[in-house]
Amino acid sequence: MTPEIDLTDPKVLTDPFTAYDRAREEGAVASLAIPGFAPFWAVTRYAEARALLTDPRFEVRSESFLRPPGIPEHCLEYLRTMSEQDGPEHLRLRRLAAPAFTPKRAAQLRPRLAAIAGRLLDELPGHAEDGVVDLVPHFARPLPIDVICELVGIPAADRPRWREYGAAVAGGAGPDFVAAIPAIIEGAREAVARSRAEPGDDLIGDLVQAQDDDRLTDTELVTLVWHLVLAGQTPVNLIANAVETLLRHPDQLALLRAEPSRWPGAVEELMRFCSPQLLTTPRFAAEDVEIGGQLIRAGERVTVAMVAADRDPRAFTDPDRFDITRPGPPQLGFSHGPHFCLGASIARVQTEVALSALFARFPDLALATEDVPRAPDGGTWRPAALPLTL
């Protein structure tokens, strides 16, 4: 019998690892139940997950993404990002955008990312109340949107508003999310127009100046900015999860302090161990396909449960142990295959810079409570708050 996971079950929301581990050991495919939606499939084992993510019989479509009601009509043309596309159109957009997201380009951004993190850390003690500060609103949440503003060339005077937009997007698809979309689109259009007139030392400037007969159009550039804002919120929750994880594993934190060169490997292990993204973007079967003995019929929706696959004992030795020296296969937190996260290099460097700077600045950092509250979100593993003493 195929295992079923109810994404509204409080036990699943508070401890998805146990629920998905149990399902994975019962079978390579589980059924996910969400009220108001037809059940869909989740691949739970590492080998099968990697295979699915490169299998052209499973397609990403616009229906893979939910559009909350109320989005103004004039914004819709900018919301269909390359994540919603497959085939030649996806390959073209990715080929044109990829040069701005290479590991080399991400490494070049490190000093600017460190300056942004440093400014936020300067302000952090001022946010403490009775010796306790919540890291989420005062560091983890503003950092990624500040980085995006730097990447896109948003003027300094506009960045406080963009922090509000980032908070709205990070909060999920509610009224604030919908209300932020027109402002983000308008700001992105202005950024693209500035770069067309006078390209700067930023991501949009790089793409505008790229010499190629087939360039990104203004609409595609604005869409890319929206994509950055949407996908760029992952580090919000990754940084918060990582801080909690490191504080709960003082031996691993001590190793990082003694050997800072291990930070890049630590980020990979943090993505495996406490990635905020539990599930990949859903795909649709273009034909009947069997996975691990389970028949997925044409037209049915299927996702990869990264929370299960990245703790699969068939791929990782002692997978429930957090170990920054771990060898082994790559984690799937940034997905795999044609839809591997375009901004993974920047996310990695950003996370490394943020964490290393935080723990260097505050060597006595500690959890202010053992019971960190979690947001009730079936798709994202994230703290509702992270109270710390500095």
C-alpha positions in Angstrom: 0.0 0.0 0.0 1.3 3.4 -0.9 2.1 5.6 2.2 0.1 8.8 2.5 1.3 12.1 4.1 -1.4 14.6 5.2 0.2 18.0 4.8 -2.3 19.5 7.3 -1.4 17.0 10.0 0.1 19.0 13.0 2.6 16.1 13.5 3.8 16.5 9.9 4.0 20.3 10.2 6.0 20.2 13.4 8.2 17.2 12.4 8.3 16.6 8.7 11.5 14.6 9.0 9.9 11.7 10.9 6.8 11.6 8.7 8.8 11.6 5.4 11.4 9.1 6.8 8.7 6.7 7.6 7.1 7.1 4.2 10.4 6.6 2.4 11.1 3.4 4.2 7.7 2.1 3.2 8.2 2.9 -0.5 10.0 5.1 -3.1 6.8 7.0 -3.7 4.2 8.5 -1.3 0.8 10.2 -1.8 0.5 13.8 -0.5 -2.9 14.9 0.7 -3.9 18.6 0.7 -7.4 19.7 1.3 -9.0 21.2 -1.9 -6.5 19.5 -4.2 -6.4 16.2 -5.9 -3.7 13.9 -4.2 -0.4 14.0 -5.9 2.8 11.9 -5.7 6.1 12.5 -3.9 9.3 10.6 -4.7 11.0 9.9 -1.4 14.3 8.1 -2.3 17.5 9.7 -3.5 18.2 7.6 -6.6 14.6 7.8 -7.9 14.5 11.5 -7.1 17.6 12.4 -9.2 16.3 10.3 -12.0 12.9 12.0 -12.0 14.5 15.5 -12.0 16.3 14.7 -15.3 13.5 12.7 -16.9 11.9 14.5 -19.9 8.7 12.5 -19.4 8.0 14.8 -16.4 7.2 18.4 -17.4 7.2 21.6 -15.5 4.1 23.7 -16.6 2.5 26.9 -15.6 0.0 24.9 -13.7 2.9 23.8 -11.5 2.7 27.2 -9.8 -0.3 28.5 -8.0 -1.4 32.1 -8.8 -3.2 33.7 -5.8 -6.3 35.7 -6.9 -6.1 39.5 -7.1 -2.9 39.9 -9.1 -3.3 42.9 -11.5 -3.6 41.9 -15.2 -0.7 44.0 -16.3 1.7 42.1 -14.0 0.9 38.6 -15.2 3.2 38.7 -18.3 6.1 39.2 -15.9 5.4 36.3 -13.6 6.0 33.3 -15.9 9.6 32.7 -15.0 12.0 30.1 -16.5 11.1 27.8 -13.6 7.7 27.4 -15.3 9.1 26.5 -18.7 10.6 23.4 -20.3 12.2 22.6 -23.6 13.8 25.1 -26.0 12.3 28.2 -24.4 13.7 27.3 -21.0 17.1 26.4 -22.5 17.3 29.7 -24.3 16.5 31.8 -21.2 18.9 29.9 -19.0 21.7 30.1 -21.6 21.3 33.9 -21.7 21.0 34.4 -18.0 23.6 31.8 -16.8 26.8 34.0 -17.3 25.6 36.3 -14.5 25.2 33.5 -12.0 28.5 31.6 -12.3 30.5 30.6 -9.2 33.2 33.0 -10.4 30.7 35.9 -10.5 29.3 34.9 -7.1 32.9 34.9 -5.6 33.4 38.4 -7.0 30.3 39.5 -5.2 31.7 38.3 -1.8 33.0 41.7 -0.6 29.7 43.4 -1.4 27.7 40.7 0.4 30.0 40.9 3.4 29.4 44.7 3.6 25.7 44.1 3.6 25.9 41.5 6.3 28.2 43.7 8.3 25.8 46.6 8.3 23.0 44.4 9.5 25.2 42.9 12.3 26.1 46.4 13.4 22.4 47.1 14.0 21.5 43.8 15.6 22.3 44.7 19.2 20.0 47.7 19.0 17.1 45.4 18.3 17.5 43.4 21.5 14.9 43.5 24.2 15.8 42.3 27.6 18.9 40.8 26.1 17.1 38.8 23.4 16.9 39.5 19.7 14.9 37.7 17.0 17.2 36.9 14.2 14.5 36.4 11.6 13.2 40.0 11.1 16.5 41.7 11.9 19.1 39.6 10.0 17.8 36.5 8.1 14.9 38.3 6.4 16.4 41.6 5.3 19.8 40.2 4.2 18.6 38.4 1.0 16.4 41.3 -0.2 19.3 43.7 0.4 21.5 41.4 -1.6 18.9 41.3 -4.4 18.8 45.1 -4.4 22.6 45.2 -4.8 22.5 42.6 -7.6 19.7 44.5 -9.5 20.9 48.0 -8.9 18.0 49.3 -6.8 18.8 52.9 -5.6 19.6 53.2 -1.9 16.6 55.4 -1.2 14.2 52.7 -2.5 15.7 49.8 -0.5 13.7 50.2 2.7 10.5 49.7 0.6 12.1 46.6 -1.0 12.7 45.1 2.4 8.9 45.4 2.9 8.4 43.6 -0.4 10.8 40.9 0.5 9.0 40.3 3.8 5.7 40.1 2.0 7.0 37.5 -0.4 8.7 35.5 2.3 5.5 35.5 4.2 3.7 33.4 1.6 0.8 33.8 -0.9 -1.5 36.1 1.1 -2.8 39.6 0.7 0.6 41.2 1.4 2.2 39.0 -1.2 -0.4 40.0 -3.9 -0.1 43.7 -2.9 3.7 43.7 -3.3 3.7 42.3 -6.8 2.9 45.5 -8.7 5.5 47.5 -6.8 8.2 44.9 -7.4 7.3 44.8 -11.1 7.4 48.6 -11.4 10.7 48.8 -9.5 12.2 46.1 -11.8 11.0 47.9 -14.9 12.7 51.1 -13.6 15.9 49.1 -12.9 16.0 47.6 -16.4 15.4 51.0 -18.0 18.3 52.5 -16.0 20.6 49.7 -17.1 19.6 50.2 -20.7 20.5 53.8 -20.5 23.6 53.4 -18.4 24.7 49.9 -17.5 26.1 49.5 -14.0 28.2 47.0 -12.2 25.3 44.8 -11.3 23.5 41.7 -12.7 21.1 43.6 -14.9 24.0 45.6 -16.3 25.9 42.4 -17.1 23.0 41.0 -19.0 22.2 44.3 -20.8 25.8 44.5 -22.0 26.1 40.9 -23.1 26.9 40.7 -26.8 24.6 38.2 -28.3 22.3 38.3 -31.3 19.6 36.7 -29.1 19.4 38.9 -26.0 16.9 39.0 -23.1 14.1 41.4 -23.8 13.0 44.0 -21.3 10.1 41.9 -20.3 12.3 38.9 -19.8 14.7 41.0 -17.7 11.9 42.2 -15.5 10.7 38.6 -15.2 14.2 37.6 -14.1 14.1 40.3 -11.3 10.8 38.9 -10.1 12.3 35.4 -10.2 15.2 36.6 -8.1 12.8 38.1 -5.5 10.7 35.0 -5.4 13.5 32.4 -5.3 15.8 34.6 -3.4 13.8 34.3 -0.2 15.1 30.7 0.3 18.2 32.0 2.1 15.9 33.8 4.7 14.9 30.4 6.1 18.1 28.6 5.3 20.1 31.1 7.4 17.6 30.8 10.3 17.6 27.0 10.1 21.4 26.9 9.9 21.9 29.1 13.0 19.6 26.9 15.0 21.3 23.8 13.7 24.8 25.0 14.5 23.9 26.1 18.0 22.4 22.7 18.7 25.6 21.0 17.4 28.4 22.9 19.3 31.0 20.3 18.2 30.4 21.2 14.6 30.4 24.9 15.3 33.7 24.6 17.2 35.2 22.8 14.2 34.1 25.7 11.9 35.6 28.2 14.3 38.9 26.3 14.4 38.9 25.6 10.6 37.0 28.4 8.7 38.0 26.8 5.4 35.3 24.2 6.1 32.4 26.8 5.7 31.6 25.9 2.1 31.3 22.2 3.0 29.2 23.2 6.0 26.7 25.1 3.8 26.3 21.9 1.7 25.6 19.9 4.8 23.2 22.5 6.1 21.3 22.4 2.8 21.1 18.6 3.2 20.2 18.5 6.8 17.9 21.5 7.3 17.0 22.9 3.9 13.8 25.0 4.2 12.4 23.6 0.9 10.7 20.3 1.6 9.4 19.7 -1.9 10.5 20.6 -5.5 8.3 22.3 -8.0 5.6 19.8 -9.1 5.9 18.2 -12.5 3.3 16.5 -14.7 3.7 13.1 -16.2 3.5 13.3 -20.0 2.8 9.6 -20.2 2.4 6.6 -17.9 5.6 6.1 -15.9 6.5 3.6 -13.2 8.7 4.7 -10.3 9.7 2.3 -7.6 6.8 0.0 -8.4 4.2 2.9 -8.3 2.4 3.8 -11.6 2.2 7.5 -12.2 -0.4 8.0 -14.9 -0.2 10.6 -17.7 -1.4 14.0 -16.4 -0.7 13.3 -12.7 1.3 15.6 -10.6 4.5 14.5 -8.9 7.2 16.2 -6.8 10.4 15.2 -5.1 10.4 15.2 -1.3 13.9 16.6 -0.8 13.3 16.3 3.0 13.2 12.5 2.5 15.7 12.0 -0.4 18.4 14.0 1.3 18.2 11.7 4.4 18.0 8.5 2.4 20.3 5.9 4.1 20.7 4.3 0.6 22.7 7.4 -0.4 24.0 8.9 2.9 25.7 7.1 5.8 24.0 7.8 9.1 21.8 10.4 7.4 20.2 11.9 10.6 23.7 13.0 11.9 24.8 16.5 11.1 28.4 16.3 9.9 30.1 19.2 8.1 32.9 16.9 7.0 30.5 14.5 5.3 31.6 13.1 2.0 29.1 11.5 -0.4 26.7 12.5 -3.2 25.4 16.1 -3.7 22.4 17.2 -1.7 19.2 18.0 -3.7 18.3 21.2 -1.9 19.0 23.3 -5.0 17.2 20.6 -7.1 19.0 18.8 -10.0 19.0 18.6 -13.8 17.7 21.3 -16.2 15.9 23.1 -13.3 18.9 23.2 -10.9 18.7 26.5 -9.1 20.1 29.2 -11.3 21.1 31.3 -8.3 22.7 28.4 -6.3 26.2 29.9 -6.4 25.0 33.3 -5.1 22.9 31.6 -2.4 25.9 29.5 -1.3 28.2 32.4 -1.0 25.6 34.6 0.7 24.8 31.9 3.3 28.5 31.3 4.0 29.2 35.0 4.4 26.2 35.6 6.6 26.8 32.7 8.9 30.6 33.1 9.3 30.2 36.8 9.9 27.4 36.3 12.5 29.3 33.7 14.5 32.6 35.7 14.3 30.8 38.9 15.5 29.0 37.2 18.4 31.1 34.4 19.8 28.7 33.9 22.7 25.6 33.6 20.5 23.0 31.2 22.1 19.4 30.1 21.7 17.2 32.1 24.1 14.7 29.2 24.1 14.9 25.5 23.5 11.5 25.5 21.9 11.9 27.4 18.7 8.5 28.1 17.2 7.9 26.8 13.7 5.6 28.2 11.0 2.7 25.8 10.1 3.8 25.4 6.4 3.6 22.0 4.6 6.0 23.1 1.9 8.7 25.0 3.9 10.5 24.1 7.1 11.1 27.5 8.7 11.1 29.1 12.2 8.4 31.6 12.9 11.0 33.4 15.1 14.5 32.7 16.3 15.2 34.4 19.6 18.8 34.6 20.5 21.1 36.1 23.1 24.1 37.8 21.8 
